[in-house]
Amino acid sequence: MNAKKYLKQIQQLDREIDRKICEKNKIYASLFKSSKYQPDLVSKSRSSRLDDTYAKIIDLSNEIDSMVDRLVDMKVKVTRLIDQLEDRRNRAVLSYRYVAGKRWEEIAEIMGYEVRWVYRLHGQALKEFDKITRNL
């Protein structure tokens, strides 16, 4: 696996977590969209649907927690690998982009460079990172 694909795993997992959170929030919101809750009028089937909905929310929450744990582990591992790069600018651009999830424009502003220069640094950083990760 090349360096860019390896690093992009963090972004992909982060986006997947966001999608799961949105899904959980939609299910949770659906509980309140239904007719007004009146305990005396709740049928067994409605109660069963509520139980199913709560179970889905709990399952999604557990899945999200597990994914967040994986994401944290990935970020720690990638940060350790990035820290092995010799050039501090290469370390910075990869950390900002893949660990912190910054956009190119944000990275350029933080580092005080033009976006084009950040792209160039990124290419150099990927080559250096690839040398370190070849044996993984």
C-alpha positions in Angstrom: 0.0 0.0 0.0 1.4 3.4 -0.9 1.9 6.2 1.6 -1.1 8.3 0.4 -3.5 5.3 0.6 -2.2 4.4 4.0 -2.6 7.9 5.4 -6.1 8.4 3.8 -7.4 5.5 5.9 -7.7 8.0 8.8 -9.8 10.4 6.8 -12.0 7.5 5.5 -12.6 6.1 9.0 -13.3 9.6 10.3 -16.0 10.2 7.5 -17.5 6.8 8.3 -17.8 7.8 11.9 -19.5 11.0 10.9 -22.0 9.1 8.8 -22.8 6.7 11.6 -23.3 9.6 14.0 -25.7 11.3 11.5 -27.6 8.0 11.2 -27.9 7.6 14.9 -29.1 11.2 15.3 -31.8 10.7 12.6 -33.0 7.6 14.3 -33.1 9.4 17.6 -34.9 12.4 16.1 -37.5 10.0 14.6 -38.5 9.1 18.2 -39.8 12.6 18.7 -41.4 13.1 15.3 -44.1 10.5 16.0 -47.4 11.5 17.6 -47.3 12.9 21.1 -46.3 10.4 23.7 -49.2 9.5 26.0 -48.3 6.6 28.4 -52.0 5.5 28.8 -52.4 5.1 25.0 -49.2 3.3 24.2 -50.0 0.0 22.6 -47.8 -3.0 22.9 -46.8 -2.7 19.2 -45.7 0.9 19.7 -43.8 0.0 22.8 -42.1 -2.8 20.9 -41.2 -0.4 18.1 -39.7 2.0 20.7 -37.7 -0.8 22.2 -36.4 -1.7 18.7 -35.5 1.9 18.0 -33.7 2.3 21.3 -31.8 -1.0 20.6 -30.7 0.4 17.2 -29.5 3.6 18.9 -27.5 1.6 21.4 -26.0 -0.7 18.7 -25.0 2.3 16.7 -23.5 4.0 19.7 -21.4 0.9 20.5 -20.3 0.6 16.9 -19.3 4.3 16.8 -17.4 3.9 20.1 -15.5 1.0 18.6 -14.7 3.0 15.4 -13.5 5.9 17.4 -11.1 3.6 19.4 -9.8 2.3 16.0 -9.4 5.9 14.8 -7.4 7.0 17.9 -5.2 3.9 17.5 -4.6 4.7 13.8 -3.7 8.4 14.6 -1.3 7.3 17.3 0.4 4.9 14.9 0.6 7.3 12.0 1.8 10.1 14.3 4.7 7.9 15.5 5.6 7.1 11.8 5.3 10.8 10.8 7.6 11.8 13.7 10.3 9.6 12.1 10.5 12.0 9.1 13.7 14.1 9.0 12.2 17.3 7.6 10.1 19.2 10.1 8.0 20.7 7.2 7.2 17.2 5.9 6.2 16.2 9.4 4.0 19.3 9.7 2.2 18.9 6.3 1.4 15.3 6.9 0.3 15.8 10.5 -2.0 18.8 9.5 -3.5 17.0 6.5 -4.0 13.4 7.8 -4.0 13.5 11.6 -5.7 16.9 12.1 -7.8 16.7 8.9 -7.0 20.2 7.8 -7.8 21.5 4.3 -4.9 22.6 2.0 -5.7 26.2 2.4 -5.7 25.9 6.2 -2.3 24.2 6.1 -0.9 26.9 3.8 -2.1 29.6 6.2 -0.7 27.9 9.3 2.6 27.2 7.7 2.9 30.6 6.0 3.2 29.2 2.4 1.3 29.4 -0.8 -1.0 26.4 -1.4 1.1 25.4 -4.4 4.1 25.1 -2.2 2.2 23.0 0.3 1.3 20.6 -2.5 5.0 20.3 -3.4 5.9 19.7 0.3 3.1 17.1 0.5 4.6 15.2 -2.5 8.1 15.3 -0.9 6.6 14.2 2.5 4.8 11.3 0.9 8.0 10.1 -0.7 9.8 10.3 2.6 6.9 8.6 4.4 6.8 5.8 1.8 10.5 5.0 2.5 9.7 4.6 6.2 6.5 2.5 5.7 7.9 0.2 3.0 8.7 -2.5 5.5 5.3 -2.5 7.2 
